[in-house]
Amino acid sequence: MSGIASVSFLARRASQRERVRILYRRALRDTLNWAVHRHLFYPDADALRERFEVNRKVEDVETIDRLIADGEASYNKWRHPDPYIVPWAPGGSKFNRNPVPPEGIEILYDYGKEEVELV
């Protein structure tokens, strides 16, 4: 391989590794959406890991691209329709519940215990 070809090959492999890592993490998080209890989640997570481990030794870049595309299509097909969102995260039930008051409104933090002026 020439220098340019090996650099592009290494860049492509690095890109594939990143896509597989992202796909695995998304699928693992989505598995937790389907099986909320840990005793149900662990077997599903093991099965997911096995699906990834089967193709760990594949070296052909075209085959890897096809496997990634198939995995992403399968993930998009089986995504949870109503994923769990942490309540205080964006999209959660508590997110931005009490927004910052607009400018010009003064907030008193003494709760009715105003300073008494000494005469």
Salt bridges, closest charged atoms under 4 A:
GLU18 OE2 - ARG21 NH2 2.51
GLU53 OE2 - ARG49 NH2 2.87
GLU53 OE2 - ARG56 NH1 3.01
GLU59 OE1 - ARG13 NH1 3.41
GLU62 OE2 - ARG12 NH2 3.06
ASP65 OD2 - ARG12 NH2 2.40
ASP70 OD2 - ARG66 NH1 3.56
GLU72 OE1 - ARG19 NH2 3.16
